[in-house]
Amino acid sequence: MKMNTDISNHDLVIVNNKEELLFEDVILESNEVDLKALSQIDGYKEVRYKDAVYMGTVINSKRHGKGVMRYRNGRQYEGFWDRDLRDGKGFERYPNGNTYFG
C-alpha cells in the first residue's frame, strides 16, 4: 500500500499520539469497496484529515471513484465519490449504529 499523500486543497493534519485515527482502524462492512484490489490501481491514495482518514482513488487532488472515509466519531462511508462528493451507491454507518445502503 502507498503511504499518506498530501492533497493541497484539504486541511491535512497528522497527529502522533494515542488519539490518532489509523488506517488500520478501517474495517469494511459492505461489499462496495475492495481495498486490496483498489490499492493496486493507479490513483489509490491514503489521506489523513484532521478528524478522518480516506482510502481510495484520488484524481486531480479530489476523492473520485471508490473509497472509504472513516471519521474519528465512528462514522464510516464506503462507496463512490465524484469530485470530492459522495455520489451514487454507497454504505454508511453512523456513530449511533444506524446504517444506510443505497
C-alpha positions in Angstrom: 0.0 0.0 0.0 1.1 3.6 -0.6 1.7 6.0 2.2 -0.1 9.2 3.2 -0.4 11.7 0.4 -0.9 15.4 0.7 -3.9 16.8 -1.1 -3.3 20.5 -1.5 -6.9 21.7 -1.2 -7.6 20.0 2.1 -6.6 20.7 5.7 -4.5 17.6 6.5 -3.1 17.1 9.9 -1.0 14.2 11.1 -1.3 13.6 14.9 1.3 11.4 16.5 -0.4 10.3 19.7 -2.9 7.8 21.1 -5.8 9.8 19.7 -4.6 9.3 16.2 -7.1 7.7 13.8 -5.2 5.0 12.0 -5.8 3.5 8.5 -5.8 0.1 10.3 -9.0 1.3 12.1 -10.9 1.0 8.9 -12.9 -2.3 8.9 -15.1 -2.7 5.8 -18.8 -3.5 6.5 -20.1 -3.8 2.9 -19.1 -5.2 -0.4 -19.0 -1.8 -2.0 -15.2 -1.4 -1.8 -12.5 -4.0 -2.1 -9.4 -2.2 -0.6 -7.0 -4.9 -1.6 -7.9 -4.6 -5.3 -8.3 -0.9 -5.1 -4.9 -0.4 -3.6 -3.4 -1.9 -6.7 -4.7 0.6 -9.2 -3.2 3.9 -10.2 -4.6 6.8 -8.3 -5.0 4.9 -5.0 -4.2 7.1 -2.0 -4.4 7.1 1.8 -5.1 10.5 3.1 -5.2 11.7 6.7 -7.5 14.6 7.6 -7.9 16.4 10.9 -10.8 14.1 12.0 -10.8 11.3 9.4 -8.9 9.0 7.1 -9.6 8.2 3.5 -8.5 5.2 1.5 -9.4 5.2 -2.2 -8.9 6.7 -5.5 -7.9 10.4 -5.9 -7.9 12.2 -9.2 -6.8 15.9 -9.6 -6.5 16.2 -5.8 -10.1 15.1 -5.2 -11.7 11.9 -3.9 -13.1 10.3 -7.1 -14.1 6.8 -7.8 -14.3 4.2 -5.0 -13.2 4.8 -1.5 -13.7 4.6 2.3 -13.9 7.6 4.7 -13.6 6.8 8.4 -14.3 9.6 10.9 -13.0 9.9 14.4 -16.6 9.7 15.8 -17.1 6.2 14.3 -19.0 7.3 11.2 -17.8 5.5 8.0 -18.8 5.8 4.4 -17.9 3.1 1.8 -18.8 3.8 -1.8 -18.4 6.1 -4.8 -17.1 9.6 -4.9 -17.4 12.2 -7.7 -15.0 15.2 -7.4 -14.8 15.1 -3.6 -18.6 14.5 -3.1 -20.3 11.2 -2.3 -22.1 10.0 -5.4 -24.2 7.0 -6.3 -24.2 3.8 -4.5 -22.7 3.5 -1.0 -22.9 2.2 2.5 -22.8 4.4 5.6 -22.6 3.5 9.3 -23.4 6.3 11.7 -22.0 6.8 15.3 -25.3 5.6 16.8 -25.1 2.3 15.0 -27.7 3.1 12.3 -26.8 2.1 8.8 -27.8 3.2 5.3 -27.3 1.5 2.0 -28.3 3.0 -1.3 
